[in-house]
């Protein structure tokens, strides 16, 4: 027996020497940190008195689990490693005591995937980690500082196996809670109890793991006051000020569902700063109560005490009910809105309305800018606005961005929910008494000015589809166009453009749910206009009427329906010919609304005579006398294919006739220089004219055969579809 005791004593001494030397040697750190990207540990010094028992000082641990980086620090830690579980591939710790602990968990964009799972993969189990001196807990940007205590137990299988957290808790009786640089609570008592049923990352990634959790959070403390103002974009900005409010909350989240009896009560001073720097002091209150079948939400910022005035700005009163206690699995935004009922009333002054895009979330083409008030009263039932709900904006700056142009004007707006045969609908009416229109890339260069711009939007009363399914109409009449040359950016360069003139414009656009113009009508008139067509200079009067229908093509493409152009009193500068008139109608037309525009279609022309067509090829004196005698002889009708784009104006497959003369022509004006072929016939007489590089060649013999041999400018197959 004595020998056995001596042997055990020697072995114990050898263990003390070898174990303690090993724990404080580089070999121990190398052995522990075989995979430092997954787990890395370092310590100042450590000691052991018994196999499996370890005491470490200055301990620092960090590692990565999938997309979470974690680290833990403590002044000291002591624990016991159970030896028998090692035989079944389990590293198991009994009670681990720690001191001066800080824990940090942050998300990362790098997903560190484990190797393929195996049933015999090692498992790490900690029965209980306990500390009576918790210093800090950081979860991403949310940080809790202060003295506290905590207990945690967990088990995790390596190689992507399951994880479970046994009942654990964190208690910080005097904590400070902040998010980034924003303090949320101070002098607060935080009491959190939590546990997780077994889960794997593949089953429940991210926040979905809370579906396996039971978490109770109780918090009470002092909150900062709320300071409301405007940010650089003019939107409502929420800041915190040092004045104190109070928060009391107690919630239980049981496997994704809030338990009845949970509550939150918050009240604090609210400081409101207007655009002119005027400050108002109010008191805000928020109450949440979890009932058996719903979550009740009450929020209020009343008017100043003693006023009782509903016209006082910056007041809100909301009583809402969310008809579900289930938070996870997370419902879609539409599903969540359909669970909402209640009422909301308020009047608020905003330094800028730029953030407001009424009913146009899919593509914010319509905005309200400038300072203004929003006044409203909403009644909601199961996610639908009830008739009688309304919102008004008494004054703001309307900005509508359509087809690369921007409408701007001082406007008033009113949204109403009205009952209809197909259910309630939301209607928004906006009126700008005065407005301008300017290019998007040059908003200061307005080229149209008018009055009474009207924008009307209609959408569902369903909050889930509000702003995603609407029809809009924009309309104005008899607006002033001071200089028609502003439209030259849409015309084909030097081939066709305005030289001088002003006019009037009326427009009506219909927009679909994507914010695209689905139909429209534009009417323009001018009592005195000068324009260039190739080398010819024309002066007269015009009236244009264009009807658009959106085509199923990419970009700003439209089918032209009923385009008409009336020209009256037209004179060719430098010519003594009497005034001329024409009526032009486009069928099967296509318009690509770009700069410059592209127009293609089949045209029908009714003209006083054919004199202007002939003048595009040669002066009247250059033609034989049998033609000059019939130029002004009777009304003529013509059919042709028209194309205008990027410096080119093409008039092809032209067939014109009156009672005495027939004309066939191909005309191409490129960057202001005309070229083409003409064939004129009177009875048995015929004449061909070839125009190129400013020179003309007349063909008197076999003129028709010559003309028929000339190529088309627009291929015949291209004339079948616009």
C-alpha positions in Angstrom: 0.0 0.0 0.0 2.8 2.4 0.9 4.4 1.7 -2.5 1.1 2.4 -4.2 0.8 5.7 -2.3 4.4 6.7 -3.3 3.6 5.8 -6.9 0.5 7.9 -6.9 2.3 10.7 -5.3 5.0 10.6 -7.9 2.5 10.5 -10.7 0.6 13.5 -9.2 3.9 15.5 -8.9 4.7 14.6 -12.5 1.2 15.7 -13.5 1.6 18.9 -11.7 4.9 19.6 -13.3 4.1 18.4 -16.8 0.5 19.7 -16.9 1.4 23.2 -15.7 4.5 23.4 -18.0 2.4 22.2 -20.9 -0.4 24.8 -20.3 2.1 27.6 -20.3 4.1 26.4 -23.3 3.7 27.3 -27.0 2.9 23.7 -27.6 -0.4 24.0 -25.8 -1.5 27.0 -27.8 -0.5 25.3 -31.1 -2.4 22.2 -30.1 -5.6 24.2 -29.2 -5.4 26.6 -32.2 -5.2 24.0 -35.0 -8.0 25.8 -37.0 -7.7 29.4 -35.9 -10.3 30.7 -38.4 -12.9 28.6 -36.6 -11.6 28.8 -33.0 -8.6 30.6 -31.5 -7.7 30.9 -27.8 -5.0 32.7 -26.0 -4.3 33.2 -22.3 -1.7 35.0 -20.1 -1.0 32.0 -17.9 -2.8 28.9 -16.7 -2.5 26.2 -14.0 -4.1 22.9 -13.1 -4.2 20.9 -9.8 -6.1 17.9 -11.0 -6.6 16.1 -14.4 -9.4 17.8 -16.3 -9.4 20.9 -14.1 -8.0 24.1 -15.6 -7.6 27.7 -14.3 -6.7 30.4 -17.0 -6.0 34.1 -16.6 -6.2 36.8 -19.2 -8.3 34.5 -21.4 -9.4 35.6 -24.9 -11.4 33.4 -27.3 -12.7 34.2 -30.8 -13.9 32.3 -33.8 -16.5 32.1 -36.6 -19.6 30.1 -36.9 -21.1 30.4 -40.4 -21.8 34.1 -40.9 -21.2 35.1 -37.2 -17.9 36.4 -35.8 -17.7 35.9 -32.0 -15.3 36.7 -29.3 -15.2 36.5 -25.5 -12.8 37.9 -23.0 -12.4 37.4 -19.2 -9.8 38.2 -16.5 -10.0 34.6 -15.3 -11.8 31.3 -16.0 -11.9 28.0 -14.2 -13.6 24.8 -15.3 -13.6 21.0 -15.3 -13.3 18.8 -18.4 -15.1 15.5 -18.0 -12.9 12.7 -19.1 -15.3 9.8 -19.7 -17.3 11.7 -22.5 -14.1 12.0 -24.5 -14.5 8.3 -25.3 -17.7 9.1 -27.2 -16.3 12.1 -29.1 -17.6 14.7 -26.7 -15.6 17.5 -25.2 -17.8 18.3 -22.1 -17.2 21.0 -19.5 -19.0 21.0 -16.2 -19.4 24.2 -14.3 -17.1 27.0 -15.8 -16.7 30.1 -13.6 -15.5 33.3 -15.3 -14.7 36.9 -14.1 -14.9 40.3 -15.8 -16.5 38.9 -19.0 -17.2 40.8 -22.3 -19.0 39.1 -25.2 -19.0 40.3 -28.8 -21.1 38.8 -31.7 -21.1 40.4 -35.1 -22.4 39.4 -38.5 -20.0 39.0 -41.5 -20.6 38.7 -45.2 -18.3 35.6 -45.4 -20.1 32.3 -44.9 -17.6 29.8 -43.3 -19.3 26.5 -44.3 -18.4 23.5 -42.3 -17.1 20.2 -43.8 -19.8 17.5 -44.6 -21.6 16.3 -41.5 -20.8 12.9 -40.0 -22.7 11.1 -37.2 -19.4 10.6 -35.3 -18.4 14.3 -35.4 -17.2 15.7 -32.1 -19.6 17.5 -29.9 -18.8 20.4 -27.5 -21.0 20.7 -24.5 -20.8 23.3 -21.7 -23.2 22.4 -18.9 -23.0 25.9 -17.4 -20.9 29.0 -17.8 -21.4 31.4 -14.9 -20.1 34.9 -14.2 -21.0 37.3 -11.5 -19.1 40.2 -13.2 -20.5 40.6 -16.7 -19.1 43.8 -18.2 -20.5 44.1 -21.7 -22.6 42.3 -24.3 -22.4 43.4 -28.0 -24.8 42.0 -30.6 -23.8 43.7 -33.9 -24.3 47.4 -33.3 -26.4 46.9 -30.2 -24.3 47.2 -27.0 -25.3 46.7 -23.3 -22.7 48.0 -20.8 -22.7 47.7 -17.0 -22.1 45.3 -14.2 -24.2 42.1 -14.3 -24.4 38.4 -14.0 -25.1 35.6 -16.5 -25.4 31.9 -16.9 -25.2 30.0 -20.2 -25.3 26.4 -21.2 -25.1 24.9 -24.7 -24.2 21.9 -26.8 -22.9 22.0 -30.4 -21.9 19.2 -32.8 -19.1 20.1 -35.2 -19.2 19.7 -39.0 -22.6 21.5 -39.2 -24.4 19.4 -36.6 -27.2 20.6 -34.3 -26.9 23.3 -31.6 -29.0 23.7 -28.5 -29.0 26.3 -25.7 -30.3 25.2 -22.3 -32.2 27.7 -20.1 -29.9 30.7 -19.6 -30.2 34.2 -18.4 -28.5 37.6 -18.3 -29.2 40.2 -15.6 -27.8 43.7 -15.6 -29.3 45.8 -12.8 -27.9 49.1 -13.9 -27.1 49.0 -17.6 -26.6 51.4 -20.5 -28.0 50.2 -23.9 -27.0 52.0 -27.1 -27.1 51.4 -30.8 -24.1 52.7 -32.6 -23.7 56.2 -31.2 -27.4 56.5 -30.1 -28.2 55.9 -26.5 -31.4 54.0 -26.1 -31.5 53.4 -22.3 -29.5 54.3 -19.3 -29.8 53.5 -15.6 -31.7 50.5 -16.9 -32.5 47.0 -15.5 -32.2 44.4 -18.2 -33.3 40.8 -17.4 -33.2 38.3 -20.2 -34.0 34.6 -20.0 -33.6 32.4 -23.1 -33.3 28.9 -24.4 -33.1 27.3 -27.9 -34.4 23.9 -28.9 -31.9 21.9 -31.2 -31.5 23.5 -34.6 -29.1 23.5 -37.6 -28.2 26.4 -39.8 -29.6 24.7 -42.9 -32.9 24.2 -41.3 -33.3 27.7 -39.9 -30.8 30.3 -41.3 -30.5 33.8 -39.7 -33.3 35.1 -37.6 -35.5 32.1 -38.3 -33.6 30.3 -35.5 -35.9 32.3 -33.1 -38.6 29.9 -34.1 -36.9 27.4 -31.8 -36.3 29.9 -29.0 -38.1 30.9 -25.9 -37.0 34.4 -24.9 -38.3 36.7 -22.1 -37.0 40.3 -22.0 -37.8 42.6 -19.2 -36.4 46.1 -19.3 -37.0 49.3 -17.3 -35.0 52.5 -17.4 -34.6 56.0 -18.5 -34.8 56.8 -22.2 -33.6 60.0 -24.0 -36.1 62.4 -25.3 -37.0 62.5 -29.0 -35.9 65.5 -31.1 -37.8 65.8 -34.4 -36.5 67.9 -37.3 -35.6 67.5 -41.0 -32.5 65.8 -42.5 -30.6 67.1 -45.5 -33.1 65.6 -47.9 -35.9 67.3 -46.1 -37.4 64.1 -44.6 -38.4 63.7 -41.1 -35.3 63.1 -38.9 -35.5 61.5 -35.5 -32.7 62.4 -33.0 -32.2 61.9 -29.3 -31.7 64.6 -26.7 -30.5 64.4 -23.1 -33.9 65.0 -21.5 -35.3 61.9 -19.8 -38.2 59.7 -20.6 -39.1 56.3 -19.2 -39.5 52.8 -20.6 -41.1 49.7 -19.0 -41.3 46.6 -21.1 -41.8 42.9 -20.5 -42.2 40.4 -23.4 -42.1 36.7 -23.8 -41.4 35.3 -27.3 -42.3 31.7 -27.3 -41.1 29.9 -30.5 -41.9 32.9 -32.7 -45.1 34.0 -31.0 -45.6 36.7 -28.4 -47.2 35.4 -25.2 -50.3 37.2 -23.8 -49.6 39.7 -21.1 -46.6 41.3 -22.6 -46.5 45.0 -22.6 -44.4 48.1 -23.4 -44.9 51.6 -22.0 -42.8 54.5 -23.2 -43.2 58.2 -22.6 -40.8 61.0 -23.1 -40.6 64.7 -23.9 -40.6 65.4 -27.7 -38.8 68.5 -29.0 -39.9 69.6 -32.5 -37.9 72.0 -34.6 -39.7 73.7 -37.5 -38.1 74.8 -40.8 -37.7 78.4 -39.4 -35.9 77.2 -36.3 -39.0 77.5 -34.0 -39.0 74.9 -31.3 -42.0 73.2 -29.7 -42.0 71.0 -26.6 -44.5 68.2 -26.5 -44.9 64.9 -24.7 -45.0 61.6 -26.6 -46.4 58.3 -25.4 -46.3 54.7 -26.9 -48.2 51.7 -25.4 -48.1 48.1 -26.7 -50.1 45.4 -25.1 -50.2 41.7 -26.1 -53.7 40.3 -25.7 -55.0 36.8 -26.4 -55.7 37.5 -30.1 -54.0 40.7 -31.0 -51.3 43.3 -30.2 -52.7 46.7 -29.3 -50.7 49.8 -30.3 -51.4 53.3 -29.0 -49.2 56.2 -29.9 -49.9 59.9 -29.2 -48.2 63.3 -29.4 -51.0 65.7 -28.3 -51.2 69.4 -29.0 -49.9 71.8 -26.3 -51.7 71.6 -23.0 -54.8 73.8 -22.8 -55.1 74.4 -26.6 -57.3 71.5 -27.7 -56.9 72.8 -31.2 -56.9 70.3 -34.0 -55.4 72.8 -36.4 -52.2 73.1 -34.3 -49.4 71.4 -36.3 -47.3 68.5 -35.1 -49.8 66.3 -33.4 -50.5 62.5 -33.8 -53.1 60.2 -32.3 -53.1 56.5 -33.3 -55.0 53.5 -32.0 -54.0 50.3 -34.0 -54.6 46.6 -33.6 -52.4 43.9 -35.1 -54.5 40.8 -35.3 -51.8 38.3 -34.6 -49.2 37.5 -31.9 -47.0 35.5 -34.3 -43.8 37.2 -35.4 -42.1 34.2 -37.0 -42.2 32.8 -39.6 -42.1 36.5 -40.7 -45.2 37.3 -42.8 -44.9 39.2 -46.0 -45.5 43.0 -45.9 -48.8 42.4 -47.6 -49.9 39.7 -45.1 -48.8 41.9 -42.2 -50.8 44.9 -43.4 -53.9 42.8 -43.8 -53.7 42.1 -40.1 -53.8 45.8 -39.2 -56.9 47.7 -38.1 -57.6 50.9 -36.2 -57.4 54.7 -36.7 -54.7 57.3 -37.2 -55.2 61.1 -37.1 -52.7 63.8 -37.3 -51.4 67.1 -38.6 -47.6 67.5 -39.1 -45.4 70.2 -40.6 -42.5 69.0 -42.7 -39.5 71.2 -43.7 -39.6 69.4 -47.0 -42.0 67.0 -48.8 -39.2 65.5 -50.9 -39.5 62.1 -49.2 -43.2 61.9 -50.1 -44.0 59.9 -53.3 -47.8 59.4 -53.1 -48.9 56.1 -54.5 -45.9 55.7 -56.8 -43.6 53.4 -54.8 -42.7 51.2 -57.9 -41.3 54.2 -59.7 -41.2 57.5 -57.9 -42.0 59.8 -60.9 -44.3 62.0 -58.8 -43.0 63.9 -55.8 -44.0 66.7 -53.5 -41.2 69.1 -52.6 -40.9 72.2 -50.4 -42.2 72.8 -46.9 -45.8 71.9 -46.1 -48.3 70.4 -43.8 -49.9 66.9 -44.0 -53.3 66.7 -42.4 -55.2 63.4 -42.3 -57.5 60.9 -40.7 -57.3 57.3 -41.6 -59.7 54.4 -40.7 -58.3 50.9 -41.3 -60.0 47.6 -41.2 -58.1 44.3 -41.9 -55.5 46.2 -44.0 -58.0 48.3 -46.1 -58.7 52.0 -45.8 -62.3 52.7 -45.1 -64.4 55.3 -47.0 -64.1 58.7 -45.3 -60.3 58.3 -44.8 -58.5 61.4 -46.2 -55.2 63.1 -46.3 -54.6 66.7 -47.4 -51.5 68.7 -48.4 -52.6 72.3 -48.5 -49.5 73.5 -50.3 -46.3 72.0 -51.7 -44.2 71.9 -54.8 -45.3 69.3 -57.3 -42.7 67.6 -59.4 -43.7 65.1 -62.1 -40.9 63.4 -64.2 -42.3 62.0 -67.4 -40.6 61.1 -70.7 -37.4 62.9 -69.8 -39.2 66.1 -68.9 -40.1 67.6 -65.5 -43.3 69.4 -64.6 -42.9 71.7 -61.7 -45.5 73.9 -59.9 -46.9 75.0 -56.6 -49.8 72.6 -55.9 -52.3 71.4 -53.4 -53.3 67.8 -53.0 -56.1 65.7 -51.5 -56.4 62.0 -51.1 -59.8 60.5 -50.4 -61.1 56.9 -50.0 -64.5 56.7 -51.6 -67.0 53.8 -51.9 -67.7 52.3 -55.3 -69.5 49.5 -57.0 -66.3 47.4 -57.0 -65.3 48.4 -53.4 -63.5 51.3 -51.9 -60.9 53.2 -54.0 -58.2 55.7 -53.1 -58.3 58.8 -55.2 -55.6 61.5 -55.2 -56.2 64.9 -56.8 -53.4 67.4 -57.3 -53.7 70.8 -58.8 -50.9 73.2 -59.7 -52.3 76.7 -60.4 -49.1 77.6 -62.3 -46.5 75.2 -63.7 -43.5 74.9 -66.0 -42.1 72.1 -68.1 -38.3 71.7 -68.6 -35.9 69.0 -69.8 -34.8 66.6 -67.0 -31.1 67.4 -67.7 -31.7 71.1 -67.7 -34.4 71.9 -65.1 -33.7 75.6 -65.2 -34.5 75.9 -69.0 -38.3 75.8 -69.0 -39.8 75.7 -72.5 -43.5 75.6 -71.5 -45.6 77.6 -69.0 -49.2 77.0 -68.1 -52.0 77.0 -65.6 -54.1 74.4 -63.9 -52.0 71.3 -64.2 -54.1 68.5 -62.9 -52.8 65.1 -61.7 -55.2 62.4 -60.7 -54.3 59.0 -59.3 -56.6 56.1 -58.5 -55.5 53.1 -56.6 -56.9 50.3 -54.4 -57.9 51.0 -50.8 -55.9 47.9 -49.8 -52.7 49.0 -48.0 -50.8 46.1 -49.4 -51.3 47.1 -53.0 -51.5 50.9 -52.5 -48.8 52.5 -54.7 -48.2 49.3 -56.7 -51.5 49.1 -58.7 -52.7 52.5 -59.8 -53.9 54.5 -62.8 -52.8 58.1 -63.1 -53.9 61.0 -65.4 -52.0 64.2 -66.1 -53.7 67.0 -67.9 -53.3 70.6 -68.9 -54.8 72.8 -71.6 -53.7 75.9 -73.6 -50.2 76.2 -72.1 -47.8 78.8 -73.6 -44.8 77.7 -75.7 -42.7 80.9 -76.0 -40.2 79.4 -78.5 -40.9 76.3 -80.6 -37.2 75.8 -81.2 -37.2 74.1 -77.8 -38.7 71.1 -79.6 -35.8 70.8 -82.1 -34.1 68.4 -79.7 -36.7 65.8 -80.7 -36.6 66.6 -84.5 -34.2 65.0 -87.1 -31.4 67.6 -86.9 -30.9 69.9 -89.9 -33.4 67.9 -92.0 -36.5 69.2 -90.3 -36.5 71.8 -87.5 -38.2 75.0 -86.3 -36.6 78.3 -87.1 -39.0 80.7 -85.3 -42.4 80.8 -83.7 -44.4 80.4 -80.6 -47.5 78.3 -79.9 -50.0 76.7 -77.5 -50.0 73.2 -76.1 -52.6 70.9 -74.5 -51.7 67.5 -73.2 -53.3 64.5 -71.5 -51.3 61.5 -70.3 -52.5 58.3 -68.7 -49.9 56.3 -66.7 -50.1 52.6 -65.7 -49.0 50.9 -62.5 -45.3 51.0 -63.5 -45.3 54.7 -64.0 -45.1 54.4 -67.8 -47.2 56.5 -70.1 -49.8 54.1 -71.4 -51.8 56.5 -73.5 -51.8 60.2 -74.3 -52.8 63.1 -76.5 -50.8 66.1 -77.4 -52.2 69.1 -79.3 -50.0 72.0 -80.5 -50.9 75.0 -82.6 -49.1 78.1 -83.9 -50.4 81.0 -85.7 -47.0 82.0 -87.2 -44.2 79.5 -87.5 -41.1 79.2 -89.6 -39.5 75.9 -90.2 -36.8 74.3 -92.4 -37.3 71.2 -94.5 -34.1 70.4 -96.2 -32.9 73.5 -98.0 -36.5 74.9 -98.1 -37.7 77.5 -95.7 -41.4 77.5 -94.9 -43.6 79.9 -93.1 -47.3 79.5 -92.1 -49.7 78.2 -89.5 -49.8 74.7 -88.0 -52.1 72.5 -85.9 -50.9 69.1 -84.6 -52.9 66.5 -82.9 -51.1 63.3 -81.6 -52.6 60.3 -79.9 -50.3 57.8 -78.2 -50.8 54.3 -77.1 -47.9 52.5 -75.3 -46.4 49.7 -77.4 -45.1 46.4 -75.9 -41.5 47.3 -76.7 -38.6 48.3 -74.6 -38.0 52.0 -73.9 -40.4 54.9 -74.7 -42.1 53.4 -77.7 -45.7 54.3 -78.7 -48.2 53.4 -81.4 -49.5 56.5 -83.0 -53.2 56.5 -83.4 -54.7 59.3 -85.4 -51.8 61.7 -85.8 -52.9 64.7 -87.8 -51.0 67.8 -88.9 -52.8 70.8 -90.6 -50.7 73.4 -92.4 -52.3 76.6 -93.6 -51.1 79.7 -95.3 -47.7 78.1 -96.1 -45.3 80.1 -98.2 -41.9 79.0 -99.5 -39.5 81.7 -98.7 -38.0 83.2 -101.9 -40.9 82.0 -103.9 -43.8 84.1 -105.4 -46.2 81.1 -105.4 -49.5 81.7 -103.6 -50.1 80.3 -100.1 -50.4 76.5 -99.8 -52.2 74.2 -97.4 -52.0 70.6 -96.5 -53.7 68.0 -94.2 -51.5 65.1 -93.2 -52.7 62.0 -91.3 -50.5 59.1 -90.1 -51.7 55.5 -90.0 -50.0 52.5 -88.4 -47.5 54.9 -86.9 -44.8 54.2 -84.4 -43.0 56.8 -82.2 -39.8 56.1 -80.2 -39.7 59.0 -77.7 -36.0 59.6 -77.5 -33.7 62.5 -78.5 -34.0 62.8 -81.4 -37.4 61.1 -81.9 -37.9 58.3 -84.4 -41.2 58.4 -86.3 -42.3 55.8 -88.9 -45.7 55.2 -90.5 -48.0 55.4 -93.5 -49.2 58.9 -94.3 -52.1 60.3 -96.3 -51.7 63.8 -97.6 -54.4 66.1 -98.9 -52.8 69.3 -100.4 -53.9 72.4 -102.2 -51.7 71.3 -105.1 -48.3 69.5 -105.7 -46.3 72.7 -105.9 -44.5 72.2 -102.6 -43.5 68.6 -103.4 -42.0 69.7 -106.7 -40.2 72.6 -105.0 -38.3 70.1 -102.9 -36.6 68.8 -106.1 -36.2 71.9 -108.2 -37.3 75.5 -108.7 -40.4 75.9 -110.8 -38.5 77.5 -113.6 -36.4 74.3 -114.0 -39.3 72.1 -115.1 -40.8 71.9 -118.6 -43.7 74.2 -119.4 -46.2 71.4 -119.5 -45.5 70.8 -115.8 -45.4 74.4 -114.6 -48.8 74.9 -116.2 -50.3 72.2 -114.0 -48.4 72.7 -110.7 -51.2 74.8 -109.2 -54.0 73.0 -111.0 -56.2 71.4 -108.5 -56.2 69.7 -105.1 -53.9 66.7 -104.8 -54.0 63.5 -102.7 -50.9 61.6 -101.8 -49.9 58.4 -99.9 -46.3 57.8 -98.7 -44.2 56.1 -96.1 -42.6 58.5 -93.6 -39.5 58.0 -91.4 -37.7 60.7 -89.4 -34.8 59.9 -87.1 -31.3 61.2 -86.2 -30.8 63.8 -88.9 -32.8 61.9 -91.6 -36.2 62.7 -93.0 -37.5 60.2 -95.5 -40.6 60.4 -97.7 -40.7 57.1 -99.7 -43.2 55.2 -101.9 -44.9 58.6 -102.5 -47.9 58.4 -104.9 -49.6 61.8 -105.5 -52.2 62.8 -108.0 -54.9 65.3 -108.9 -57.2 65.5 -111.9 -54.4 66.1 -114.4 -51.0 65.0 -113.0 -49.5 62.0 -111.2 -46.3 62.1 -109.1 -44.1 59.3 -107.8 -41.1 60.1 -105.6 -38.4 59.0 -103.2 -37.1 61.8 -101.0 -34.3 61.6 -98.4 -33.2 64.7 -96.5 -30.0 63.9 -94.6 -28.5 66.6 -92.3 -30.4 69.3 -94.3 -29.3 68.1 -97.7 -32.1 66.6 -100.0 -31.6 63.8 -102.4 -34.0 61.5 -104.2 -35.9 60.6 -107.4 -39.1 62.0 -108.9 -41.4 60.9 -111.7 -44.2 63.2 -113.0 -46.7 62.1 -115.6 -49.4 64.0 -117.6 -51.2 61.8 -120.1 -48.5 60.4 -122.4 -45.8 62.9 -121.2 -43.4 61.9 -118.4 -40.4 63.4 -116.6 -37.9 62.0 -114.2 -35.7 64.1 -111.8 -32.7 62.7 -109.9 -31.5 65.0 -107.1 -28.1 64.3 -105.5 -25.4 66.6 -103.9 -27.5 69.7 -104.8 -27.5 68.8 -108.5 -30.4 67.7 -110.6 -30.5 65.4 -113.6 -33.7 65.4 -115.8 -34.8 62.2 -117.6 -37.1 62.8 -120.5 -36.7 59.5 -122.4 -38.1 56.3 -120.8 -38.5 58.3 -117.6 -40.9 55.8 -116.0 -38.5 52.9 -116.6 -35.7 54.9 -115.1 -37.7 55.7 -112.0 -38.8 52.1 -111.5 -35.1 51.0 -111.6 -34.3 53.3 -108.6 -34.0 51.6 -105.2 -36.5 52.1 -102.3 -35.4 54.2 -99.4 -37.6 52.3 -97.0 -37.8 48.5 -98.0 -41.3 47.5 -99.0 -41.4 44.8 -96.2 -40.6 47.5 -93.6 -43.8 49.4 -94.6 -46.0 46.5 -93.5 -45.4 47.0 -89.7 -44.5 50.2 -88.0 
